[in-house]
Amino acid sequence: MMRFLLLLLLIGCAVTTWAQPATPYSIEQVVSAPYCANLTAGRNRVAWVVTTEGVRNICVYEFLEASGNVPRSQPTQPGKLIQLTRQTVDDGQELGELRFSPDGRYLAYVRGGSKNAKGENPNPVSDPASTEQAVYLVPTDGSSTARKIGLGNHPSFSPDGGRLLFSQAGQPVVASLTAQSAGGSVTAAPAVSKLFTSRGSLGSFSWSPDGTRVLFVSDRGYHSFIGVYDLAQKTISWLAPGVDRDAAPVWSPDGKRVAFIRVPGLRHGELENVQGGNRFAIWTADVKTGEGRQLWHSPADDGGFAQYYPAEPLRWTVANQLLFFSEHEDWMHLYSLSPEGGDKPVDRTPGSYEAEETVVSPDGQTLYFSSNNPENDPLDRDRRHVWRVSLTEKNPKPVSVTKGKGIETDPTLVGNWLVCRSAAYNRPTGIEMRSLSQSLEPIRYPSSLPARFPQGALVEPQQVVMTAADGVVVHGQLFLPTGVTSAGSRKPALIFMHGGPMRQMLLGWHYRGTYYANAYAINQYLASQGYVVLSVNYRAGIGYGRAFRRAARQGPRGASEYQDVLAAADYLKSRSDVDAARIGLWGGSYGGYLTALGLARNSDRFAAGVDLHGVHDWSWRGNYFTPGGEWGIGPDQMKQALASSPNADLSQWRSPCLFVHGDDDRNVSFNETVDLVQKLRERQVPTEVLVFPDDVHSLLLHKNWLRTYNALDAFFNKYLLRQPDKGVATEK
């Protein structure tokens, strides 16, 4: 009974029965299950955000026995679950940046999204009173409701728990929590005061181990500095200042030194390119003197992605080791380096796979990480599992902690408990707890799913490996309608392309937020409706090495990844259960770009498409969205950029398309859709539009996702599903 009540707290809804629904199922059902994210560890506790049909809440699990031993009298309950927030409606305001106080008794978090270029916070419900982004504080025992501390983000507790530092408009502010740390309740918001002021946009704040200083980065455009603010002296000192962009600073365990990543400063005309790379080096500096020295530098432009994709690109462990990510051996791996210098980095995650999120054991001796290491199963190339590896051995060999058909990511440690996020092909991402000291079955939350969720009706996707025309090997996941075989009747088919493009769809529920989790769910739904669905991990994505992610002539430089879309079409055409005249495309963001590109270039091959907030003109983006459009598109590349865009081939576009876009999109300008739709209307191409005023790129309201997917379903039903299967008799 207790486990049932805890589960109800977790999903935050009034579920009274647990059973499997009968098929067929609806879109509303397949996106109805709880989704857990933002897993964060504290002292004998973990916290996460659970989203159920758009309603966001924060839960904390307190381990009663952090040693990893479970009392025999309660073998399946090592602790207790507490719901900290009681949100009951979807207001479109995200929850994130969860941070525990040192004693674990309080949790700070951020509610709301950051401002756009015009200074506006996300407001998808069009609230006339406007919205904000603010830091909140709540006791982890659930004894009182959360209190707003102040506008801002990036909260950080001082080592003694008496102060909360956070960022407000790019400058640091601090709130005194003396009453709370002394045992008082959160009855009133503490006073917030400015800690210090400095030039530049400030960020990456962190307290020194003794709480007397604050480390930060001052971004000044072409260059950035690492600064240290002394709270007693009220002074700022700079660490090894130069003409470079210094970032990701971390304290040494004794607080006497700081390590950081140094990237060359910008040159005139140099443009940001998210798919490019840069040289980088690992430096340390003496806090007292400010003098620094280089410990190691990358052989080539091996940095960029390896620094912004992982949550912690650089660490200084209690065992006096520096850990950093790099791609200088083609895969994103984690390396160890002595802070004293003289040694070469040691690859702690060796092998042909990517290392993603990591956690270090409290003694600094062991690393746990999530990866797509295929050593145990070739299908794991398109999954994620947790591995562990020694941080002391000269030739480390990782050992798998989780195996099988699941998806395990974001490992963290509480005592002898390994906690991670866990999913499967028919189970959305939840929380999994594993004892490291006892042989116990993993404990999962939620342990069961709502009655309306069609868990038993979902199909297990198959791994498909294709070769593009230029020889590039491409992976995909195939969703087949129940009962469909190669000898069955020919069905309409859909090709799905993810966004990013630095993403990888998997053989199970996606871990990268509800955006991709929903996409996976809808591919399942489309298969249930009779479509053969192929999700394509085209080049430019992650999971298959740096060379694949940085493939030549991609995007605005030639759209080479479009060859992978054509390879997927050829694969589907080769199947005897697919009607080649009824192949459609759909995708969001970069996937929207490839959808529009396919319809523009090959309406002869693709019968219809659904384009969610896609890029349609690289040359316009390079000129007007931001300088270079974030893809480093220079003036001499504009002609090539246009030729790589859907807008370059409108004379060949014949197939109908549904466009979906929120007009407060901060990733892809809404103007891209406005422009293209007008041009297609002039050419009398069948177009439909679904617009969400004030919503953003990753649609914040669940009802907007439901409207999107129902519109997608109706659109493909109209143009693909209802068409007669050529050459096959159909009933009328």
C-alpha positions in Angstrom: 0.0 0.0 0.0 2.8 2.4 0.9 4.5 1.8 -2.5 1.2 2.6 -4.3 0.8 5.9 -2.4 4.4 6.9 -3.1 3.8 6.2 -6.8 0.7 8.5 -6.7 2.8 11.2 -5.2 5.4 10.8 -8.0 3.0 11.1 -11.0 0.9 13.8 -9.3 -2.4 12.6 -10.7 -5.5 10.8 -9.4 -4.9 7.3 -10.8 -7.0 4.7 -9.2 -6.4 1.6 -11.3 -3.4 0.0 -13.1 -4.1 -2.1 -16.2 -3.2 -2.3 -19.8 -5.5 -0.5 -22.3 -6.8 -2.3 -25.3 -5.5 -1.3 -28.7 -5.9 0.9 -30.7 -4.7 3.8 -28.6 -4.8 7.6 -29.0 -2.1 10.3 -29.2 -3.3 11.5 -25.8 -2.7 8.1 -24.3 0.8 7.5 -25.7 2.1 10.8 -24.3 0.2 10.5 -20.9 2.9 8.8 -18.8 5.2 10.7 -16.4 8.6 11.8 -17.7 11.5 12.3 -15.2 14.4 14.6 -15.8 16.9 16.9 -14.0 18.1 14.2 -11.7 20.3 15.7 -9.0 22.0 14.2 -5.9 22.5 15.7 -2.5 23.3 14.3 0.9 21.4 11.0 1.2 18.9 12.4 -1.3 18.1 12.7 -4.9 15.7 15.1 -6.6 14.1 15.3 -10.0 11.4 17.0 -12.1 8.5 14.9 -13.1 6.3 16.1 -16.0 2.9 14.5 -16.4 0.9 15.8 -19.4 2.6 19.1 -19.1 2.2 19.5 -15.3 5.6 19.9 -13.7 6.5 19.0 -10.2 9.7 18.3 -8.1 10.1 15.1 -6.1 12.8 14.2 -3.6 13.7 10.7 -2.6 15.4 10.4 0.8 17.5 7.3 1.4 16.9 5.9 4.9 20.0 3.7 4.6 22.5 5.4 2.3 25.0 2.5 2.7 23.1 0.6 0.0 21.9 -2.0 2.4 18.1 -2.6 2.5 16.4 -3.8 5.7 15.0 -7.3 5.3 11.7 -6.1 6.7 11.4 -3.6 3.8 13.3 -5.0 0.9 11.9 -2.8 -1.8 11.8 0.6 0.1 15.2 2.0 0.9 13.8 5.4 1.6 10.8 7.7 1.2 9.5 9.8 -1.6 8.3 13.4 -1.0 6.6 15.6 -3.5 7.9 19.1 -2.9 5.7 21.1 -5.3 2.0 20.8 -5.9 1.4 22.2 -9.4 -1.9 21.0 -10.8 -2.1 22.8 -14.2 0.3 23.2 -17.1 1.3 26.8 -17.0 4.2 26.4 -19.5 6.8 27.4 -16.9 9.8 25.1 -16.8 11.4 23.9 -13.6 15.2 23.2 -13.5 18.6 23.9 -12.0 18.0 21.8 -8.9 20.6 22.3 -6.2 20.7 20.8 -2.7 22.0 22.6 0.4 25.2 20.9 1.8 23.1 19.3 4.6 20.4 18.2 2.1 17.6 19.9 4.1 16.8 22.5 1.4 16.5 22.5 -2.4 17.0 25.6 -4.6 15.5 25.5 -8.1 14.6 27.9 -11.0 11.1 28.4 -12.3 10.6 30.0 -15.7 12.7 30.4 -18.9 15.4 32.9 -19.8 14.7 36.1 -21.8 14.8 36.3 -25.5 16.8 38.9 -27.5 14.0 41.5 -26.8 14.2 40.8 -23.0 11.0 38.8 -22.8 10.5 35.7 -20.7 8.6 32.7 -22.2 4.9 33.3 -21.8 3.1 30.6 -23.8 -0.3 31.2 -22.1 -0.1 34.9 -23.1 -0.6 35.9 -19.5 -1.3 39.7 -19.5 0.6 40.0 -16.2 3.8 38.7 -17.9 6.1 36.0 -16.6 9.5 35.8 -15.0 12.5 33.6 -14.2 13.2 33.3 -10.5 15.1 31.2 -7.9 13.0 29.4 -5.3 13.9 27.6 -2.1 12.0 24.7 -0.5 12.7 22.4 2.5 13.2 18.8 1.3 11.1 17.3 4.0 8.0 18.8 2.5 7.2 20.8 5.7 6.4 24.0 3.8 5.8 25.4 0.4 8.5 26.9 -1.7 9.4 30.6 -1.4 10.7 32.8 -4.2 14.2 34.2 -3.4 14.5 36.5 -6.3 14.7 36.9 -10.0 17.5 35.1 -11.6 19.1 31.7 -12.3 22.1 29.4 -11.6 21.7 29.1 -7.8 24.7 27.9 -5.7 24.8 27.2 -1.9 27.8 28.3 0.1 29.7 25.4 1.7 28.1 26.2 5.1 24.7 26.5 3.6 24.2 30.0 5.0 24.1 31.9 1.7 22.6 31.3 -1.7 24.4 32.8 -4.7 22.7 33.2 -8.0 22.9 35.3 -11.2 20.7 38.3 -11.8 20.9 40.0 -15.2 24.5 38.7 -15.6 25.7 39.9 -12.2 26.0 37.9 -8.9 23.6 38.4 -6.0 23.5 36.6 -2.7 20.7 35.8 -0.2 21.4 35.1 3.5 19.8 31.9 4.7 21.0 32.1 8.3 17.6 31.4 9.7 17.0 28.4 7.5 20.5 26.9 8.1 19.8 27.3 11.9 16.7 25.2 11.6 14.1 27.9 10.8 11.4 27.3 8.2 11.1 29.0 4.8 8.4 31.5 5.9 9.6 34.6 4.2 12.0 35.3 1.3 15.4 36.5 2.7 16.9 39.8 1.6 18.9 39.7 -1.6 21.9 42.0 -2.2 24.4 42.5 -4.9 27.6 40.6 -4.2 29.8 42.6 -6.5 29.9 44.3 -9.9 32.3 43.7 -12.8 32.5 44.4 -16.5 31.3 41.8 -18.9 28.6 39.2 -18.7 29.4 37.2 -15.5 28.7 33.5 -15.0 30.0 30.1 -13.9 29.9 31.2 -10.2 31.3 28.8 -7.6 32.2 29.1 -4.0 35.7 28.2 -2.8 35.9 25.1 -0.5 36.1 27.4 2.6 33.4 29.8 1.4 35.6 32.9 1.5 35.8 33.5 -2.2 33.7 33.2 -5.4 35.1 32.1 -8.7 33.5 33.4 -11.9 33.9 34.0 -15.6 33.7 37.5 -17.2 32.7 37.1 -20.8 33.8 40.2 -22.7 33.1 39.2 -26.3 36.4 38.5 -28.1 37.9 37.3 -24.9 36.9 36.2 -21.3 38.7 36.3 -18.0 38.6 34.0 -14.9 38.1 36.1 -11.8 38.1 35.5 -8.0 36.1 37.7 -5.6 37.3 37.9 -2.0 34.3 38.4 0.3 36.4 39.7 3.2 38.6 42.1 1.2 35.9 42.9 -1.3 38.4 42.7 -4.1 38.6 41.0 -7.5 41.8 39.3 -8.8 42.3 37.9 -12.3 43.9 34.5 -13.0 46.4 34.5 -15.9 44.6 37.0 -18.0 45.3 37.0 -21.7 43.8 37.3 -25.1 41.9 34.1 -25.0 38.5 32.8 -24.0 38.9 31.2 -20.6 36.0 29.1 -19.3 34.8 26.2 -17.1 36.9 27.1 -14.0 37.0 24.6 -11.0 38.6 24.8 -7.6 41.3 22.5 -6.4 40.2 20.6 -3.2 42.3 22.8 -1.0 41.1 26.0 -2.7 44.6 27.2 -3.5 44.5 26.7 -7.3 42.0 26.9 -10.1 41.9 24.8 -13.3 40.2 26.1 -16.4 39.8 25.6 -20.2 41.5 28.1 -22.5 40.3 28.6 -26.0 41.9 31.1 -28.4 40.3 34.6 -28.5 38.2 35.7 -31.5 39.6 37.2 -34.6 38.0 39.9 -36.7 35.2 38.3 -38.8 35.4 35.0 -37.0 31.9 33.5 -36.7 30.5 30.9 -34.3 30.0 27.5 -35.9 28.3 25.0 -33.6 29.4 22.1 -35.9 33.0 23.2 -36.0 35.8 22.9 -33.5 38.5 24.8 -31.8 41.9 24.3 -30.2 41.8 24.2 -26.4 44.1 23.8 -23.5 44.0 22.8 -19.8 45.4 25.4 -17.5 45.9 25.9 -13.8 46.5 29.1 -11.9 47.6 30.0 -8.4 44.8 31.9 -6.7 47.2 33.9 -4.5 49.6 35.1 -7.2 47.3 34.8 -10.3 50.1 33.1 -12.2 49.1 30.3 -14.5 50.6 27.6 -16.7 49.4 25.2 -19.4 49.3 21.5 -18.6 48.1 20.2 -21.9 46.8 21.4 -25.3 44.7 19.6 -27.9 46.6 18.4 -31.0 44.1 20.2 -33.3 40.6 21.7 -33.3 39.3 19.0 -30.9 37.3 21.3 -28.7 34.0 23.0 -28.8 31.4 20.2 -28.7 33.3 18.3 -26.0 33.1 21.4 -23.8 29.5 22.5 -24.2 27.7 19.2 -24.5 28.7 17.5 -21.2 27.3 18.9 -18.0 30.8 19.1 -16.4 33.5 19.5 -19.0 36.2 19.9 -16.4 36.6 18.5 -12.8 39.2 18.6 -10.1 38.6 15.5 -8.0 39.3 14.9 -4.3 42.0 12.5 -5.4 43.8 15.4 -7.0 43.1 14.5 -10.6 41.8 16.7 -13.4 39.1 15.1 -15.6 38.2 16.6 -18.9 36.3 15.8 -22.1 38.0 15.8 -25.5 37.5 14.5 -29.1 41.1 14.4 -30.1 40.9 10.6 -30.6 37.7 10.8 -32.7 35.3 9.9 -30.0 34.1 12.1 -27.1 36.0 10.6 -24.1 36.8 11.6 -20.6 40.6 11.9 -19.8 42.5 12.3 -16.6 45.5 14.6 -16.1 47.8 15.3 -13.2 47.4 19.0 -12.1 51.2 18.9 -11.4 51.9 18.5 -15.1 54.4 16.4 -16.9 52.2 13.5 -17.8 50.1 12.8 -20.9 46.3 12.5 -20.4 44.9 9.0 -19.8 41.8 8.0 -21.7 39.5 6.7 -18.9 36.7 5.7 -21.4 38.7 3.9 -24.2 36.9 2.4 -27.1 34.8 3.3 -30.2 31.9 4.9 -28.5 30.8 8.2 -26.9 31.0 9.0 -23.2 28.3 11.3 -22.0 27.2 12.1 -18.4 29.5 11.2 -15.6 29.8 11.0 -11.8 32.9 10.4 -9.7 32.8 8.3 -6.5 33.3 10.3 -3.2 36.8 8.9 -2.8 37.7 10.0 -6.3 38.7 6.4 -7.3 35.9 5.4 -9.7 34.1 7.0 -12.6 30.6 6.1 -13.6 29.4 7.2 -17.0 26.7 6.6 -19.6 27.6 5.6 -23.1 26.6 3.7 -26.3 29.5 1.3 -25.9 28.6 -1.7 -28.2 30.9 -4.2 -26.4 28.1 -6.3 -25.0 25.7 -5.9 -27.9 26.0 -4.3 -31.3 22.5 -2.8 -30.8 23.8 -0.8 -27.9 25.3 1.6 -30.4 21.7 2.9 -30.5 21.1 2.7 -26.7 22.7 4.1 -23.5 24.0 2.1 -20.5 25.9 2.9 -17.4 29.5 1.8 -17.1 32.2 2.2 -14.4 36.0 2.5 -14.7 38.9 2.9 -12.4 40.5 6.4 -12.2 43.8 4.9 -10.8 44.7 2.1 -13.2 47.2 2.8 -16.0 45.3 0.9 -18.5 41.6 1.2 -17.4 39.0 -1.1 -18.8 35.4 -0.1 -18.3 32.9 -2.6 -16.8 29.2 -2.5 -17.6 26.9 -1.7 -14.7 23.6 -2.0 -16.7 22.8 -4.2 -19.6 19.9 -5.3 -21.8 17.4 -3.5 -23.9 16.9 -0.5 -21.6 18.2 3.1 -21.8 20.1 4.2 -18.7 21.6 7.7 -18.5 22.7 10.4 -16.0 24.3 8.3 -13.3 24.7 9.8 -9.9 25.7 8.4 -6.5 24.2 8.6 -3.0 26.3 6.5 -0.6 26.3 3.1 -2.1 23.3 3.7 -4.2 23.7 4.3 -7.9 20.7 6.3 -9.2 20.1 7.0 -12.9 17.4 7.7 -15.4 15.9 4.6 -17.0 13.7 3.9 -19.9 12.8 1.1 -22.4 11.1 0.8 -25.8 7.7 0.7 -24.0 8.5 2.7 -20.8 9.2 6.4 -20.7 12.1 7.8 -18.7 11.8 7.3 -15.0 14.2 6.9 -12.1 16.1 3.7 -11.3 18.0 2.9 -8.0 20.6 0.2 -7.7 22.4 -1.0 -4.6 26.1 -1.2 -5.0 26.5 -3.4 -1.9 23.7 -5.9 -2.3 22.4 -8.1 -5.1 19.0 -6.6 -5.5 16.7 -6.0 -8.4 16.7 -2.3 -9.5 14.0 -0.2 -7.8 12.1 2.0 -10.3 9.9 5.0 -10.0 7.2 4.9 -11.2 7.0 1.2 -10.7 3.9 1.0 -12.9 2.3 3.2 -15.5 -1.2 4.7 -15.7 -4.0 2.6 -17.0 -4.5 4.7 -20.1 -0.8 4.4 -21.2 -0.6 1.7 -23.9 2.5 0.0 -22.7 1.5 -3.5 -23.9 0.6 -2.2 -27.4 3.9 -0.5 -28.2 6.2 -2.2 -30.8 9.9 -2.8 -30.3 11.9 -0.8 -32.9 14.5 -2.6 -35.0 17.9 -1.3 -35.7 18.5 -0.6 -39.4 21.9 0.1 -40.9 22.0 1.8 -44.3 24.7 3.1 -46.7 24.3 6.5 -48.4 25.3 7.1 -52.0 28.7 8.5 -50.9 29.5 5.4 -48.7 28.6 6.9 -45.3 27.0 4.3 -43.0 23.8 5.5 -41.3 21.7 4.0 -38.5 18.0 4.2 -38.0 15.2 2.7 -36.0 12.3 1.0 -37.8 8.8 0.9 -36.3 6.6 -1.7 -38.0 2.8 -1.8 -37.6 1.7 -4.8 -35.6 1.4 -7.9 -37.8 3.2 -6.3 -40.8 5.7 -8.6 -42.5 7.7 -8.3 -45.7 5.0 -10.4 -47.3 2.1 -8.2 -46.1 0.1 -5.5 -47.9 2.0 -2.4 -48.9 1.7 0.4 -46.4 2.4 4.1 -46.4 5.7 5.0 -44.8 7.2 7.9 -42.9 10.8 9.1 -42.4 11.5 10.9 -39.2 14.5 13.2 -38.8 15.5 14.5 -35.4 16.6 18.0 -34.6 19.8 19.4 -33.2 21.5 18.2 -35.3 23.6 17.0 -32.5 21.2 14.3 -31.4 20.8 10.6 -31.7 17.4 8.8 -31.6 17.5 5.4 -29.8 15.9 2.0 -29.7 13.8 3.2 -26.8 12.3 6.2 -25.1 14.5 9.3 -25.4 16.4 10.8 -22.5 16.9 14.3 -24.0 13.7 16.0 -22.6 10.1 15.8 -23.5 10.7 17.2 -27.0 12.4 14.0 -28.2 10.5 11.7 -25.8 7.3 12.9 -27.5 8.8 12.4 -30.9 9.5 8.8 -30.1 6.0 8.3 -28.7 4.5 9.7 -31.9 6.5 7.4 -34.1 5.1 4.5 -32.0 1.6 5.9 -32.5 2.1 6.4 -36.3 3.2 2.7 -36.5 0.0 1.7 -34.7 -2.0 3.6 -37.4 -0.5 1.5 -40.1 2.6 3.4 -41.2 6.0 1.9 -41.6 8.1 4.5 -39.7 11.9 4.9 -40.1 13.7 7.3 -37.8 17.1 8.3 -39.4 20.2 9.2 -37.5 21.7 11.2 -40.3 25.3 12.5 -40.4 25.9 15.6 -38.2 24.4 13.8 -35.3 26.1 12.3 -32.2 26.8 8.7 -31.2 29.0 7.6 -34.1 32.2 9.6 -33.6 33.6 13.1 -34.4 34.1 12.3 -38.1 30.4 11.5 -38.5 29.2 14.5 -36.5 31.6 16.8 -38.4 30.9 15.3 -41.8 32.0 17.4 -44.8 29.7 19.7 -46.7 26.8 19.4 -44.2 24.0 22.0 -43.7 24.7 25.3 -45.3 27.9 24.0 -46.9 26.2 21.4 -49.2 23.5 19.6 -47.3 25.4 16.3 -47.5 23.2 14.8 -44.8 20.3 14.8 -47.3 22.0 11.8 -48.9 21.1 9.9 -45.7 17.4 10.9 -46.1 17.5 9.5 -49.7 19.2 6.3 -48.4 16.3 5.9 -46.0 13.8 6.4 -48.8 15.7 3.8 -50.9 15.5 1.4 -48.0 11.8 1.8 -47.6 11.2 1.5 -51.3 13.1 -1.8 -51.3 10.6 -3.3 -48.7 7.7 -5.3 -50.2 5.5 -4.0 -47.4 5.9 -0.3 -48.3 4.1 1.6 -51.0 6.9 3.7 -52.6 4.3 6.2 -53.8 3.2 7.0 -50.3 6.4 8.0 -48.4 6.2 11.1 -46.2 8.7 13.1 -44.2 8.4 14.7 -40.8 10.7 16.3 -38.2 11.4 19.3 -36.0 14.0 22.0 -36.1 16.9 20.6 -38.2 14.5 17.7 -39.0 12.1 20.4 -40.2 14.8 21.7 -42.5 15.4 18.3 -43.9 11.7 17.7 -44.3 11.4 20.9 -46.4 14.5 20.1 -48.3 13.1 16.7 -49.3 9.8 18.2 -50.5 11.6 20.9 -52.4 14.1 18.7 -54.1 12.1 15.5 -54.4 8.4 15.9 -54.5 8.6 13.0 -56.9 9.7 10.7 -54.1 8.1 12.2 -51.0 4.3 12.6 -51.1 3.8 14.9 -48.1 5.6 16.4 -45.1 5.2 18.0 -41.7 7.8 20.6 -41.0 8.0 21.7 -37.3 9.9 25.0 -37.0 12.5 24.3 -39.7 15.3 26.4 -41.2 14.4 27.2 -44.8 17.1 29.6 -46.0 20.6 29.3 -44.6 21.7 32.5 -46.3 18.9 34.5 -44.6 19.8 32.9 -41.2 23.5 33.8 -41.8 22.7 37.4 -42.5 19.8 38.2 -40.1 19.3 35.6 -37.3 22.7 36.1 -35.8 26.1 36.9 -37.4 26.9 33.7 -39.3 23.6 32.1 -38.2 25.5 30.1 -35.5 26.9 27.9 -38.4 29.8 30.2 -39.3 28.2 31.3 -42.6 30.4 34.0 -44.0 29.7 36.4 -46.9 31.7 34.2 -49.3 29.5 31.2 -48.4 26.1 32.8 -49.0 25.6 31.4 -52.5 26.4 27.9 -51.2 24.1 28.4 -48.2 21.2 29.3 -50.4 21.8 26.4 -52.7 21.7 24.1 -49.6 18.3 25.4 -48.6 14.7 24.5 -49.4 14.2 28.0 -50.8 16.6 27.2 -53.6 14.3 24.5 -55.2 10.8 25.9 -54.9 10.1 25.4 -58.6 10.2 21.6 -58.0 8.1 21.6 -54.8 4.7 20.0 -55.4 3.9 17.9 -52.4 1.6 19.2 -49.6 3.2 20.3 -46.3 1.9 21.2 -42.8 4.0 23.9 -41.1 4.0 24.2 -37.3 5.7 27.0 -35.4 5.6 29.0 -32.2 6.1 32.7 -32.8 8.5 33.2 -29.8 10.9 30.7 -31.2 14.4 31.6 -30.0 16.2 28.8 -32.0 14.7 29.1 -35.5 13.1 32.4 -36.4 9.3 32.3 -37.0 10.0 34.5 -40.0 11.4 31.4 -41.8 8.0 29.8 -41.8 6.2 33.1 -42.6 8.4 33.6 -45.7 8.3 30.1 -47.1 4.5 29.7 -46.7 3.9 32.9 -48.7 6.2 31.6 -51.5 4.5 28.2 -51.6 1.0 29.8 -51.7 2.1 31.8 -54.7 3.0 28.6 -56.4 -0.3 27.0 -55.4 1.5 24.3 -53.4 -1.0 22.8 -50.8 0.0 24.2 -47.5 -1.5 24.1 -44.0 -0.2 26.0 -41.0 -0.6 25.6 -37.2 0.8 28.6 -35.3 1.2 29.0 -31.5 1.3 32.7 -30.4 3.9 33.3 -27.7 5.1 29.7 -27.5 8.8 28.8 -28.0 10.8 26.3 -30.0 10.3 23.4 -27.7 6.6 24.1 -27.2 6.1 24.6 -23.5 2.4 23.7 -23.3 1.3 20.1 -23.5 -1.9 21.1 -25.2 0.1 22.6 -28.0 2.0 19.3 -28.5 -1.4 17.5 -28.6 -2.7 19.9 -31.2 0.5 19.5 -33.2 0.4 15.7 -33.2 -3.3 15.5 -33.9 -2.8 17.9 -36.8 0.1 15.8 -38.1 -2.1 12.7 -37.8 -5.0 14.2 -39.7 -2.6 15.6 -42.3 -0.9 12.3 -43.1 -4.2 10.5 -42.9 -5.5 12.9 -45.6 -2.6 12.7 -47.9 -1.1 9.2 -47.3 -3.2 6.8 -45.3 -6.4 7.1 -47.2 -4.9 6.8 -50.6 -5.5 3.4 -52.1 -2.7 0.9 -52.0 -1.6 0.7 -55.6 -1.6 -2.8 -57.0 -3.4 -4.1 -53.9 -7.1 -4.6 -53.7 -8.8 -2.6 -51.0 -12.3 -2.8 -49.6 -14.7 0.1 -50.2 
